[in-house]
Amino acid sequence: MLNKIKNIKPTKIFTDLETGATFNFFVLAFFTFMGTSLPFQERLVDAYEAETTNILNQIVFIFLFITNFIIIIQNPKKTIKFIKYEKYLTAFIILCLISFLWSNYPFIAFKRSFQIAVTFLTLLNTVLYVKLPKIIFTLKIVTFFYIFITIFSCLLIPAAIDPEFGTWRGIEIHKNLLGHTSLMIFTLSLFFFSESNSKISKYFSITLLFLSIAIIILSGSSTNAIAFLVVSMIWFIKKIDKYFFLLGSSNLFSGIISFTVISAIIILLIYSNELLSLVPGLFGKDLTFTGRDVIWAFIWNEIQHKFWLGYGYGSYWIMGTSVIDLFQAYVGWLVNEAHNGFLEIMLQLGITGLSFFFFILLSFIHKIIKTADLIAFLALVSIIIVNFSESFIFQPRSPSTLVFILFYLLTNYNYQFLVKKTII
């Protein structure tokens, strides 16, 4: 056995497409969830804190770019064929890459767009060459390790408690980041459970599911708690629908619930602003969403200056610039994101980028409906809800970016297979 291991050359890992793609996927998933910075660091409070370079971060993404390139050149036709079929996400990534041309900080814009492009290429190769059980197994290892480290650190290390709120933050710098990552793990746990073929696998998925729920609660992140409740409700409704299906009334229960919810929302919007204002308060929020409305108004004003193409991907919030200082003086605390994923996209890439994003969403929803992929729908719902008050979507090293792109590509791949099967 040792002799066989010694005879394996490192380059052979990436000539075997599935092995190379699996390895790259593990590296991407591990550093996405675990991060590339030292844990238990205090949040930046100085608006003039200089931008720094994370060496490990650069090494990881350069390594992934090279190894993914090696995989792609071995079967370029397959990659090009899938990209042509998928097209919308690819166009969005290309827009991110070329945005350095009009950015005030071209090097930073290119560096950060390079990271999102490498994430896309890694997940593209994963979907094309790695079997679903291996994808799930890799994600199980990474997510369980993250949960274990989080629980261990929060129980034994004082710095793992958020000093501002007194809630869990784990290895993250803020409780909302912990809540968000745990929400993504909760969604993935539903995915694991739905694809489980053995009792052990199901028990593992259920354990991971409940641990992620506990961490969402202990993080005190209200937005992620709301997303968790909505996703859980949709999951519960669809499960009940199965019983109505046996009675010959498919989707009857979900139709009744959907009609009731929509009707209630319309009534609240028309007749009861006072009652509506109580809803955010149930989750520790107010109608300003903890001052976010002020940020949104300011951001919208900034968007008007570069409406069509934005300020360049990832190059608006630059530590050490007057923009950060201006926002800190304006709202009273350090702001380095729009606190709304859709405004963030428009700020960085203008109405052009937001239009591409909506095309991606429409394509995603269309494929979800055609493939009846409940898990992909739940993942999409959770990400959209969180991004109404946070800027996580299409950010480098964000778990929601990994989950969104992965499910988007998987759904496209499954739909493409479904179409071919129907034609045959």
N, C-alpha and C positions, 0 to 999 in steps of 0.2 A: 504493500500500500504506500509506504513512504517513497519507494522508488518511482511509483507512478506519479506521485505528487511532484517529485523533483523534476520529472521529465516534462511536466506541463510548462509551456512557455507562456509568459504574460500576454503576448500578442494573440495567442490562440483563444483567449477569453473573448476577444472581440471579432474573431473570424467565425465563431459560433454565434450566430445572430441572436438566438434566444438567450444564451448565457450572458452575452455582452449587454443586451438590452435590460435583462433582469438586474444585473449588477449596477448598471447606471440608475435604474429606477430605485433601487435600494439606497444608493448614495443620495439621490435627490430627495427622496422621502425622509431619510434620516436627518439630513441637515435642514430640511424645511420645518420639520416638527421640533427638532432639538436645537436648531439655531447654530450660528457660527461664532457667537460672541460669548464671553464669560457670563455665567448666570449671576443672579442676585445683585445686579448693578442698579444704582439709583437712577431715576429718570433725570434727563437733562433739565436744568432750570435756568441756565444762562443762554440767552438768545444769541450770544456771540460765541458760543462753543463752536470751534472750527470743525469742518468736515474731516473725517479721518478715513483711512483705507483699512478695511478688514482683510488682512492678508489671506487668512484661511478661506474666506468667502471667495476671493479672487482665484485661489488655487482650485477650489472645488468646481467653479463654473468653467474655468479654462479646461480643466481635466474632462469635464462632461462634454464640452464642445468638441474636443479632439476625438474622444471615444465614440460619440454619436456620429461624427463625420465619418469615422472608419466604418461604422455599421451602415450608414446611408449609401456610401459609394460602392458597397458590395451588391446592392440591389436598388439602384436609383429609380428604376422604372416603377417599382411598387410604391415607393415614397411619393413620387411625382403624381402617380395615378390617384392616390388617396388625397393628396393635397388639392388636386384639381376638383375632386368630388366634394371635398369639404369646403374649400375656398374662403369662407367668410372669416374664420379665425386666422387663417394664414394672412389674409389681407390686413387684418388688424395688427398682427405682429410685425408685418413689414412697415406699416405706418409708424409703429413705435420705433423701429430701427432707424428710419430716415428722419425722424423728428429732430435729431441733433442738428440738422441743416438750418433750422430756424430757431433753435434754442439759444438763450444767452449763455448757457453753460454746456456747450456741445460735448465735452468729454464726459461729464457726469451723465448727460442724457444718453449717450451711446453706451456707456458702461452699464447703466441700469436697464436699458432696453435689451442689451446683450444677455442679461440674466433672464429676462422674461422669455427671450427667444430660445435660449438653451433649455429652459423649463419646458417649452412647447416641443422642441425636438426630442427631448428625453421621453416625454409622455407619448409622442407620436410613435417612436420606435417601440415603446412598451406595448401599445395597442396593436401594432402591426406584427410583432414577433413573439410576444410573451403570452402564454395561455392564461386564461382567467384565474384558474386555481393558484398559479404562481404569483399573479398580481395580488390576489387576496392574502396569500401567505406572507408576502413581503410587507404588506400594509399591517397585517396583524402583529408582526414582530415589532415594527417601528412604533405603532400606536400603543401597544401594551408596555413597551419600554418607557414611552413618554408618560403614561399613566403611573407606572411604578415610580419613576423618578419624581414626579409631581407629588404623589402621596408621601413618599419617603422624606422629601425636602420640607414639605409643609408641616409635617408632624415633628421633625427633628431640627430643622434649621430656622432660626428666627427671621433671617433675611428673606425667607420664602413667603413671609406674610407682608402684604402691601402696607407700607408704613402710613399711607394717607388714609386708607379706608379700613384697615384692620382685617381684611379678608384675604383669602388665599390668592397668591399670584404665581407660586411655583418658581420655575426657572425663567419666567417671563418678567418684563419690567413693569407690567401693569396688569391689574385684575381682568380687564376686558380682553386682553390678549389670551390669558388663560381660559377665560370663558369661551372665547371664540374657537380656540384650538380644540377644547373639549366638545363643543358643539359639532365640529367637523368629525371628531372621533365618534360621537354619538350617531351621526349620519352614516359613517362608514360601518359602524357596528350593525346597523340595520341591513346594510349591504352584505356583511359577513353572514348574518343570520339567514337572510333570504337565499344565500348560495350554499348553505351548509348541507352536507350530505351524511353527516354522522352525529351521534349524540354528543360526543366530546366537542366537536366543532360548534354545535349549537350552544352548549353550556359555556364554552369560552366566549362566544359572541355575546351571550346574555350577561356574563360577568363584566365584560368590557363595557357593555351598554349601561349597566347600573352604576359602574364606577365613573363613567363620563358624566352621567346625570348628577351624581353626588358632587363632582368637582364644579359643574356649572353652578349649582346651588351655592357651594361654599365660596366660589369666586365673587358672588354678589353682583354679577354682570347682568343687569336687568334686560338689556337688548337681546342677549343670547338666551336668557330664560324665556323671553317671549317667543323667540324663534323655535326653541325646544318645544314649547307648549303647542304651537301651531303645527309643527311637523308631527308631533305625537297625535294630535287630533285627526290630522289627515290620514295617518297610518291606521288609527283606530276605526275611522269611518270606512276606509277601503276594506278592512278586515270584516266588518259587519256586512258590507255589500255582498260578500261571498255567500252569506246565509240567504240573502234575498235572491241571489242568483239561482240557488237551489229551488226557490219557490217560483222561479220564472219571472222575476222582477229585477233584472240586472241594473245596478246603479240607482235603484229607487231611493235607497236610504241616503246615499251621498247627494242625490239630487234634491231631496227634501232639506237636508242640512244646508246645502249651498244656497238654496232659495231663501231659507230662514236667515242665514247670516247676512246675505246681501240686502235683504229687506230691512233687517235690523240696522245695518250701517246707514242705509238711505234715510230711515226714520230719524236716527240720531243726528245725521248731518243737517236735516231740515228743521227738526223741532227741538233739539235738546243739546245746545252747545255746552250748557253747564254740566250735564251728565257726561258728555264726551270728555270734558276736561278732567274728570275724575279717573279715566282709564289709565293715562300714563302714571298717575300718582300711585296706582296699585303696584307698580313696578319700580317705585322710587324715582319717577321722572315727573316733569311738568310739561306744559305745552311748548316751552322753549327748548325742551330736551337738553336741560342743563347748560343753557347758554349757547347751544349749537345754532339756534336761529340767527344769532348775531353773526356767527362765522359764515353761515350760508349766504346771508345778505351781502357780506363783504366779498365773499368768493364770487358771487354772481356779478358784482360790480367789476371785479378783476377779469372775469371771463369776457366781458364786453370789449375789453381792450384788444384781445386776440381771439376773436369769436370763431374764426374758421379753422385754425390749426392749433390753437393753444400755445402754451409756453415750452412745449417739448416734454417728452416722456421723463418723468421723475426729476425734472430740473426746475420746479417752482419752489419747493421747500428745501432750501439749501442753508444749512447751519452756518452762521457767521455772516449772513447777509441781512440787509435792512428789512427784508420782507418778514422774517421771523420776529425781529424786534418790533416791527410795526404791529403785528398781530398780538404780540404779548402785551404791548401798551394798550391796545384797543380792547381786548377781552379780559385782560388781567391774569392770564396764564399762558404757558408756552403752547403754541399751536404749530404742528408740523404736518397737518393733513386737513382735508376739507370736511372730515367727519360725515361724508356722504360719498359712497363709491361712484355714483353717477356724476355728481358735480366734479369729483376728482378726475374722472376720465375727460370731462369737458374742459376742465382747467388745463390739463396736460396736452390734450389732442384736439381740442375745439369741437365744434359741432360735427366735423368730419369723423373724428374718433368715436363720438357718441352714436352717430348714425351706423357706423360699422358694428358697434357693440349691440345695437338694437337688431341689426340683421342677424348677428350671432344668436341672440335670444330667440328671435322668431324661428330661426332654423332649428335651434335646440328644442323648443317647445313642439314644433311640427314633428320632429323625429321621435320625441317622447310619446306623443299621442299615437303615432303609427306603430311604435314598438311596444306600447303599453308598459313603459318602464317606470314603475312607481318609485323606485329608489332614486333614479336620476331626477325625477320630479321633486322628491323630498329634498335632495341635495340643492337643487336650484332654488326652491322656496326658502330654505334656511339661509342661503348665501344672499339672496335678494333682501330678505328682512334685515339682516345684520348690516347690510351696506346702505340702509337708509340713515343710519347714525354713525357708521364707521367707514373708513376707506380701506377695505381689504381686497376687493376684487382687482385682479390683474396687477397686484403688487408683488415684486420679487420676494421669494421666500415666505409667502403667505400660504397657510394651509388651505384657505378657501380657493386660492388660485390653482393649487394642485388639484383639489377635488373638482372644481368647476371644469378645468381643461380635461382632466381624466374622464369624467362622465360624459362630457361633450363629445370627445373622440370615440369613446366606447359606444355611445348611442348612435353616432354616425356610422361606425363600423358595423354595428348590428343591423342598422336600417339598410345599409348597402347589401349585406348578406340576405336580408329579408326580401329585398327587391329582386335580387338574382334568383332566389329560390322560387318566388312567385312567377317569374318569367319562365323558368324551367318547368 
